[in-house]
């Protein structure tokens, strides 16, 4: 519920990617897996 009592219309989340400078692709792939899982759980955006 929102502060004024209305139900939520969208659910979003924020995640900070963690990247090893020597292997940044691994960090990007992990972040994409988190976003995919969030979509499966019903989040609207990340």
PQR file of N, CA, C, O and H, with PARSE charges and radii, in Angstrom:
ATOM      1  N   UNK A   1       0.834  -1.186   0.000 -0.4000 1.5000
ATOM      2  CA  UNK A   1       0.000   0.000   0.000 -0.0000 2.0000
ATOM      3  C   UNK A   1       0.879   1.250   0.000  0.5500 1.7000
ATOM      4  O   UNK A   1       1.962   1.277   0.584 -0.5500 1.4000
ATOM      5  N   UNK A   2       0.385   2.254  -0.659 -0.4000 1.5000
ATOM      6  CA  UNK A   2       1.080   3.534  -0.630 -0.0000 2.0000
ATOM      7  C   UNK A   2       0.700   4.265   0.654  0.5500 1.7000
ATOM      8  O   UNK A   2      -0.189   3.828   1.385 -0.5500 1.4000
ATOM      9  H   UNK A   2      -0.494   2.231  -1.134  0.4000 1.0000
ATOM     10  N   UNK A   3       1.369   5.364   0.922 -0.4000 1.5000
ATOM     11  CA  UNK A   3       1.082   6.122   2.142 -0.0000 2.0000
ATOM     12  C   UNK A   3      -0.344   6.662   2.176  0.5500 1.7000
ATOM     13  O   UNK A   3      -0.904   6.860   3.254 -0.5500 1.4000
ATOM     14  H   UNK A   3       2.092   5.718   0.329  0.4000 1.0000
ATOM     15  N   UNK A   4      -0.930   6.899   1.018 -0.4000 1.5000
ATOM     16  CA  UNK A   4      -2.308   7.417   0.998 -0.0000 2.0000
ATOM     17  C   UNK A   4      -3.348   6.296   0.903  0.5500 1.7000
ATOM     18  O   UNK A   4      -4.529   6.569   0.687 -0.5500 1.4000
ATOM     19  H   UNK A   4      -0.475   6.738   0.142  0.4000 1.0000
ATOM     20  N   UNK A   5      -2.916   5.031   1.065 -0.4000 1.5000
ATOM     21  CA  UNK A   5      -3.858   3.925   1.119 -0.0000 2.0000
ATOM     22  C   UNK A   5      -4.167   3.244  -0.204  0.5500 1.7000
ATOM     23  O   UNK A   5      -4.901   2.256  -0.232 -0.5500 1.4000
ATOM     24  H   UNK A   5      -1.957   4.810   1.242  0.4000 1.0000
ATOM     25  N   UNK A   6      -3.615   3.757  -1.305 -0.4000 1.5000
ATOM     26  CA  UNK A   6      -3.843   3.124  -2.604 -0.0000 2.0000
ATOM     27  C   UNK A   6      -2.945   1.905  -2.755  0.5500 1.7000
ATOM     28  O   UNK A   6      -1.824   1.922  -2.246 -0.5500 1.4000
ATOM     29  H   UNK A   6      -3.018   4.559  -1.282  0.4000 1.0000
ATOM     30  N   UNK A   7      -3.384   0.847  -3.431 -0.4000 1.5000
ATOM     31  CA  UNK A   7      -2.522  -0.304  -3.661 -0.0000 2.0000
ATOM     32  C   UNK A   7      -1.410   0.050  -4.647  0.5500 1.7000
ATOM     33  O   UNK A   7      -1.571   0.924  -5.499 -0.5500 1.4000
ATOM     34  H   UNK A   7      -4.295   0.832  -3.845  0.4000 1.0000
ATOM     35  N   UNK A   8      -0.297  -0.634  -4.517 -0.4000 1.5000
ATOM     36  CA  UNK A   8       0.811  -0.422  -5.449 -0.0000 2.0000
ATOM     37  C   UNK A   8       0.411  -0.862  -6.845  0.5500 1.7000
ATOM     38  O   UNK A   8      -0.251  -1.885  -7.021 -0.5500 1.4000
ATOM     39  H   UNK A   8      -0.166  -1.344  -3.825  0.4000 1.0000
ATOM     40  N   UNK A   9       0.822  -0.078  -7.843 -0.4000 1.5000
ATOM     41  CA  UNK A   9       0.567  -0.450  -9.233 -0.0000 2.0000
ATOM     42  C   UNK A   9       1.789  -1.100  -9.864  0.5500 1.7000
ATOM     43  O   UNK A   9       1.664  -1.896 -10.795 -0.5500 1.4000
ATOM     44  H   UNK A   9       1.360   0.753  -7.701  0.4000 1.0000
ATOM     45  N   UNK A  10       2.960  -0.764  -9.362 -0.4000 1.5000
ATOM     46  CA  UNK A  10       4.206  -1.309  -9.891 -0.0000 2.0000
ATOM     47  C   UNK A  10       5.155  -1.595  -8.738  0.5500 1.7000
ATOM     48  O   UNK A  10       5.129  -0.926  -7.705 -0.5500 1.4000
ATOM     49  H   UNK A  10       3.062  -0.118  -8.606  0.4000 1.0000
ATOM     50  N   UNK A  11       5.983  -2.595  -8.936 -0.4000 1.5000
ATOM     51  CA  UNK A  11       6.970  -2.956  -7.932 -0.0000 2.0000
ATOM     52  C   UNK A  11       8.344  -2.937  -8.585  0.5500 1.7000
ATOM     53  O   UNK A  11       8.581  -3.622  -9.580 -0.5500 1.4000
ATOM     54  H   UNK A  11       6.004  -3.139  -9.774  0.4000 1.0000
ATOM     55  N   UNK A  12       9.243  -2.148  -8.014 -0.4000 1.5000
ATOM     56  CA  UNK A  12      10.578  -1.979  -8.585 -0.0000 2.0000
ATOM     57  C   UNK A  12      11.631  -2.286  -7.518  0.5500 1.7000
ATOM     58  O   UNK A  12      11.328  -2.342  -6.326 -0.5500 1.4000
ATOM     59  H   UNK A  12       9.050  -1.592  -7.205  0.4000 1.0000
ATOM     60  N   UNK A  13      12.862  -2.483  -7.963 -0.4000 1.5000
ATOM     61  CA  UNK A  13      13.954  -2.635  -7.015 -0.0000 2.0000
ATOM     62  C   UNK A  13      15.227  -2.048  -7.603  0.5500 1.7000
ATOM     63  O   UNK A  13      15.341  -1.855  -8.813 -0.5500 1.4000
ATOM     64  H   UNK A  13      13.109  -2.439  -8.931  0.4000 1.0000
ATOM     65  N   UNK A  14      16.171  -1.770  -6.730 -0.4000 1.5000
ATOM     66  CA  UNK A  14      17.460  -1.229  -7.127 -0.0000 2.0000
ATOM     67  C   UNK A  14      18.537  -2.184  -6.635  0.5500 1.7000
ATOM     68  O   UNK A  14      18.529  -2.597  -5.476 -0.5500 1.4000
ATOM     69  H   UNK A  14      16.077  -1.927  -5.747  0.4000 1.0000
ATOM     70  N   UNK A  15      19.442  -2.524  -7.501 -0.4000 1.5000
ATOM     71  CA  UNK A  15      20.573  -3.363  -7.116 -0.0000 2.0000
ATOM     72  C   UNK A  15      21.852  -2.717  -7.617  0.5500 1.7000
ATOM     73  O   UNK A  15      21.892  -2.132  -8.699 -0.5500 1.4000
ATOM     74  H   UNK A  15      19.448  -2.188  -8.443  0.4000 1.0000
ATOM     75  N   UNK A  16      22.875  -2.831  -6.825 -0.4000 1.5000
ATOM     76  CA  UNK A  16      24.176  -2.293  -7.201 -0.0000 2.0000
ATOM     77  C   UNK A  16      25.016  -3.458  -7.727  0.5500 1.7000
ATOM     78  O   UNK A  16      25.246  -4.436  -7.015 -0.5500 1.4000
ATOM     79  H   UNK A  16      22.843  -3.306  -5.946  0.4000 1.0000
ATOM     80  N   UNK A  17      25.461  -3.351  -8.952 -0.4000 1.5000
ATOM     81  CA  UNK A  17      26.308  -4.390  -9.511 -0.0000 2.0000
ATOM     82  C   UNK A  17      27.698  -4.342  -8.877  0.5500 1.7000
ATOM     83  O   UNK A  17      28.209  -3.265  -8.570 -0.5500 1.4000
ATOM     84  H   UNK A  17      25.273  -2.557  -9.530  0.4000 1.0000
ATOM     85  N   UNK A  18      28.293  -5.487  -8.689 -0.4000 1.5000
ATOM     86  CA  UNK A  18      29.636  -5.581  -8.133 -0.0000 2.0000
ATOM     87  C   UNK A  18      30.543  -6.174  -9.205  0.5500 1.7000
ATOM     88  O   UNK A  18      30.329  -7.299  -9.656 -0.5500 1.4000
ATOM     89  H   UNK A  18      27.878  -6.362  -8.939  0.4000 1.0000
ATOM     90  N   UNK A  19      31.546  -5.419  -9.608 -0.4000 1.5000
ATOM     91  CA  UNK A  19      32.357  -5.825 -10.742 -0.0000 2.0000
ATOM     92  C   UNK A  19      33.832  -5.858 -10.383  0.5500 1.7000
ATOM     93  O   UNK A  19      34.377  -4.886  -9.859 -0.5500 1.4000
ATOM     94  H   UNK A  19      31.719  -4.504  -9.242  0.4000 1.0000
ATOM     95  N   UNK A  20      34.472  -6.981 -10.668 -0.4000 1.5000
ATOM     96  CA  UNK A  20      35.919  -7.103 -10.544 -0.0000 2.0000
ATOM     97  C   UNK A  20      36.511  -6.414 -11.778  0.5500 1.7000
ATOM     98  O   UNK A  20      36.194  -6.810 -12.899 -0.5500 1.4000
ATOM     99  H   UNK A  20      34.029  -7.770 -11.094  0.4000 1.0000
ATOM    100  N   UNK A  21      37.353  -5.405 -11.605 -0.4000 1.5000
ATOM    101  CA  UNK A  21      37.910  -4.703 -12.768 -0.0000 2.0000
ATOM    102  C   UNK A  21      38.625  -5.637 -13.751  0.5500 1.7000
ATOM    103  O   UNK A  21      38.694  -5.347 -14.945 -0.5500 1.4000
ATOM    104  H   UNK A  21      37.611  -5.084 -10.693  0.4000 1.0000
ATOM    105  N   UNK A  22      39.144  -6.733 -13.259 -0.4000 1.5000
ATOM    106  CA  UNK A  22      39.841  -7.668 -14.144 -0.0000 2.0000
ATOM    107  C   UNK A  22      38.879  -8.540 -14.944  0.5500 1.7000
ATOM    108  O   UNK A  22      39.246  -9.078 -15.989 -0.5500 1.4000
ATOM    109  H   UNK A  22      39.088  -6.969 -12.288  0.4000 1.0000
ATOM    110  N   UNK A  23      37.623  -8.683 -14.445 -0.4000 1.5000
ATOM    111  CA  UNK A  23      36.639  -9.533 -15.125 -0.0000 2.0000
ATOM    112  C   UNK A  23      35.247  -8.895 -15.040  0.5500 1.7000
ATOM    113  O   UNK A  23      34.350  -9.471 -14.423 -0.5500 1.4000
ATOM    114  H   UNK A  23      37.325  -8.246 -13.596  0.4000 1.0000
ATOM    115  N   UNK A  24      35.053  -7.736 -15.637 -0.4000 1.5000
ATOM    116  CA  UNK A  24      33.771  -7.029 -15.503 -0.0000 2.0000
ATOM    117  C   UNK A  24      32.591  -7.789 -16.105  0.5500 1.7000
ATOM    118  O   UNK A  24      31.458  -7.611 -15.658 -0.5500 1.4000
ATOM    119  H   UNK A  24      35.781  -7.268 -16.138  0.4000 1.0000
ATOM    120  N   UNK A  25      32.830  -8.622 -17.099 -0.4000 1.5000
ATOM    121  CA  UNK A  25      31.726  -9.362 -17.720 -0.0000 2.0000
ATOM    122  C   UNK A  25      31.026 -10.264 -16.707  0.5500 1.7000
ATOM    123  O   UNK A  25      29.807 -10.431 -16.766 -0.5500 1.4000
ATOM    124  H   UNK A  25      33.751  -8.766 -17.463  0.4000 1.0000
ATOM    125  N   UNK A  26      31.783 -10.845 -15.780 -0.4000 1.5000
ATOM    126  CA  UNK A  26      31.182 -11.703 -14.757 -0.0000 2.0000
ATOM    127  C   UNK A  26      30.181 -10.918 -13.909  0.5500 1.7000
ATOM    128  O   UNK A  26      29.096 -11.414 -13.605 -0.5500 1.4000
ATOM    129  H   UNK A  26      32.773 -10.709 -15.732  0.4000 1.0000
ATOM    130  N   UNK A  27      30.547  -9.705 -13.531 -0.4000 1.5000
ATOM    131  CA  UNK A  27      29.652  -8.863 -12.736 -0.0000 2.0000
ATOM    132  C   UNK A  27      28.392  -8.483 -13.503  0.5500 1.7000
ATOM    133  O   UNK A  27      27.298  -8.457 -12.939 -0.5500 1.4000
ATOM    134  H   UNK A  27      31.428  -9.302 -13.777  0.4000 1.0000
ATOM    135  N   UNK A  28      28.551  -8.193 -14.778 -0.4000 1.5000
ATOM    136  CA  UNK A  28      27.387  -7.861 -15.601 -0.0000 2.0000
ATOM    137  C   UNK A  28      26.460  -9.066 -15.730  0.5500 1.7000
ATOM    138  O   UNK A  28      25.240  -8.921 -15.643 -0.5500 1.4000
ATOM    139  H   UNK A  28      29.440  -8.214 -15.235  0.4000 1.0000
ATOM    140  N   UNK A  29      27.020 -10.236 -15.933 -0.4000 1.5000
ATOM    141  CA  UNK A  29      26.204 -11.452 -16.047 -0.0000 2.0000
ATOM    142  C   UNK A  29      25.447 -11.736 -14.752  0.5500 1.7000
ATOM    143  O   UNK A  29      24.274 -12.109 -14.791 -0.5500 1.4000
ATOM    144  H   UNK A  29      28.011 -10.353 -16.003  0.4000 1.0000
ATOM    145  N   UNK A  30      26.097 -11.565 -13.624 -0.4000 1.5000
ATOM    146  CA  UNK A  30      25.434 -11.790 -12.335 -0.0000 2.0000
ATOM    147  C   UNK A  30      24.283 -10.798 -12.137  0.5500 1.7000
ATOM    148  O   UNK A  30      23.215 -11.176 -11.655 -0.5500 1.4000
ATOM    149  H   UNK A  30      27.050 -11.262 -13.593  0.4000 1.0000
ATOM    150  N   UNK A  31      24.494  -9.545 -12.504 -0.4000 1.5000
ATOM    151  CA  UNK A  31      23.434  -8.549 -12.386 -0.0000 2.0000
ATOM    152  C   UNK A  31      22.252  -8.917 -13.279  0.5500 1.7000
ATOM    153  O   UNK A  31      21.102  -8.768 -12.865 -0.5500 1.4000
ATOM    154  H   UNK A  31      25.361  -9.237 -12.896  0.4000 1.0000
ATOM    155  N   UNK A  32      22.512  -9.394 -14.492 -0.4000 1.5000
ATOM    156  CA  UNK A  32      21.427  -9.813 -15.382 -0.0000 2.0000
ATOM    157  C   UNK A  32      20.658 -11.002 -14.803  0.5500 1.7000
ATOM    158  O   UNK A  32      19.439 -11.085 -14.958 -0.5500 1.4000
ATOM    159  H   UNK A  32      23.446  -9.515 -14.829  0.4000 1.0000
ATOM    160  N   UNK A  33      21.356 -11.917 -14.142 -0.4000 1.5000
ATOM    161  CA  UNK A  33      20.662 -13.051 -13.498 -0.0000 2.0000
ATOM    162  C   UNK A  33      19.751 -12.564 -12.370  0.5500 1.7000
ATOM    163  O   UNK A  33      18.659 -13.098 -12.176 -0.5500 1.4000
ATOM    164  H   UNK A  33      22.346 -11.850 -14.016  0.4000 1.0000
ATOM    165  N   UNK A  34      20.197 -11.560 -11.635 -0.4000 1.5000
ATOM    166  CA  UNK A  34      19.363 -10.989 -10.570 -0.0000 2.0000
ATOM    167  C   UNK A  34      18.111 -10.355 -11.166  0.5500 1.7000
ATOM    168  O   UNK A  34      17.012 -10.544 -10.645 -0.5500 1.4000
ATOM    169  H   UNK A  34      21.084 -11.126 -11.792  0.4000 1.0000
ATOM    170  N   UNK A  35      18.269  -9.607 -12.250 -0.4000 1.5000
ATOM    171  CA  UNK A  35      17.127  -8.959 -12.895 -0.0000 2.0000
ATOM    172  C   UNK A  35      16.163 -10.007 -13.453  0.5500 1.7000
ATOM    173  O   UNK A  35      14.949  -9.849 -13.319 -0.5500 1.4000
ATOM    174  H   UNK A  35      19.162  -9.454 -12.673  0.4000 1.0000
ATOM    175  N   UNK A  36      16.668 -11.062 -14.068 -0.4000 1.5000
ATOM    176  CA  UNK A  36      15.801 -12.131 -14.583 -0.0000 2.0000
ATOM    177  C   UNK A  36      15.000 -12.772 -13.453  0.5500 1.7000
ATOM    178  O   UNK A  36      13.808 -13.039 -13.605 -0.5500 1.4000
ATOM    179  H   UNK A  36      17.653 -11.190 -14.176  0.4000 1.0000
ATOM    180  N   UNK A  37      15.650 -13.015 -12.329 -0.4000 1.5000
ATOM    181  CA  UNK A  37      14.951 -13.619 -11.184 -0.0000 2.0000
ATOM    182  C   UNK A  37      13.887 -12.668 -10.657  0.5500 1.7000
ATOM    183  O   UNK A  37      12.795 -13.100 -10.286 -0.5500 1.4000
ATOM    184  H   UNK A  37      16.618 -12.797 -12.205  0.4000 1.0000
ATOM    185  N   UNK A  38      14.194 -11.395 -10.622 -0.4000 1.5000
ATOM    186  CA  UNK A  38      13.214 -10.417 -10.161 -0.0000 2.0000
ATOM    187  C   UNK A  38      11.982 -10.408 -11.067  0.5500 1.7000
ATOM    188  O   UNK A  38      10.860 -10.283 -10.578 -0.5500 1.4000
ATOM    189  H   UNK A  38      15.081 -11.045 -10.923  0.4000 1.0000
ATOM    190  N   UNK A  39      12.178 -10.536 -12.361 -0.4000 1.5000
ATOM    191  CA  UNK A  39      11.041 -10.612 -13.283 -0.0000 2.0000
ATOM    192  C   UNK A  39      10.199 -11.834 -12.969  0.5500 1.7000
ATOM    193  O   UNK A  39       8.970 -11.756 -12.983 -0.5500 1.4000
ATOM    194  H   UNK A  39      13.091 -10.637 -12.758  0.4000 1.0000
ATOM    195  N   UNK A  40      10.834 -12.961 -12.687 -0.4000 1.5000
ATOM    196  CA  UNK A  40      10.099 -14.183 -12.336 -0.0000 2.0000
ATOM    197  C   UNK A  40       9.279 -13.992 -11.063  0.5500 1.7000
ATOM    198  O   UNK A  40       8.212 -14.585 -10.908 -0.5500 1.4000
ATOM    199  H   UNK A  40      11.832 -13.025 -12.676  0.4000 1.0000
ATOM    200  N   UNK A  41       9.779 -13.170 -10.163 -0.4000 1.5000
ATOM    201  CA  UNK A  41       9.089 -12.924  -8.895 -0.0000 2.0000
ATOM    202  C   UNK A  41       7.992 -11.864  -8.998  0.5500 1.7000
ATOM    203  O   UNK A  41       7.239 -11.644  -8.049 -0.5500 1.4000
ATOM    204  H   UNK A  41      10.647 -12.688 -10.288  0.4000 1.0000
ATOM    205  N   UNK A  42       7.908 -11.205 -10.169 -0.4000 1.5000
ATOM    206  CA  UNK A  42       6.832 -10.250 -10.388 -0.0000 2.0000
ATOM    207  C   UNK A  42       7.216  -8.784 -10.318  0.5500 1.7000
ATOM    208  O   UNK A  42       6.341  -7.920 -10.373 -0.5500 1.4000
ATOM    209  H   UNK A  42       8.519 -11.383 -10.940  0.4000 1.0000
ATOM    210  N   UNK A  43       8.505  -8.479 -10.198 -0.4000 1.5000
ATOM    211  CA  UNK A  43       8.908  -7.082 -10.207 -0.0000 2.0000
ATOM    212  C   UNK A  43       8.688  -6.501 -11.596  0.5500 1.7000
ATOM    213  O   UNK A  43       8.827  -7.200 -12.601 -0.5500 1.4000
ATOM    214  H   UNK A  43       9.216  -9.181 -10.154  0.4000 1.0000
ATOM    215  N   UNK A  44       8.344  -5.216 -11.645 -0.4000 1.5000
ATOM    216  CA  UNK A  44       8.081  -4.544 -12.917 -0.0000 2.0000
ATOM    217  C   UNK A  44       9.336  -3.950 -13.538  0.5500 1.7000
ATOM    218  O   UNK A  44       9.446  -3.866 -14.761 -0.5500 1.4000
ATOM    219  H   UNK A  44       8.231  -4.649 -10.829  0.4000 1.0000
ATOM    220  N   UNK A  45      10.276  -3.540 -12.705 -0.4000 1.5000
ATOM    221  CA  UNK A  45      11.493  -2.947 -13.246 -0.0000 2.0000
ATOM    222  C   UNK A  45      12.606  -2.989 -12.214  0.5500 1.7000
ATOM    223  O   UNK A  45      12.386  -3.155 -11.014 -0.5500 1.4000
ATOM    224  H   UNK A  45      10.186  -3.608 -11.712  0.4000 1.0000
ATOM    225  N   UNK A  46      13.806  -2.829 -12.739 -0.4000 1.5000
ATOM    226  CA  UNK A  46      14.999  -2.815 -11.879 -0.0000 2.0000
ATOM    227  C   UNK A  46      15.842  -1.622 -12.251  0.5500 1.7000
ATOM    228  O   UNK A  46      16.899  -1.404 -11.659 -0.5500 1.4000
ATOM    229  H   UNK A  46      13.985  -2.694 -13.714  0.4000 1.0000
TER
END
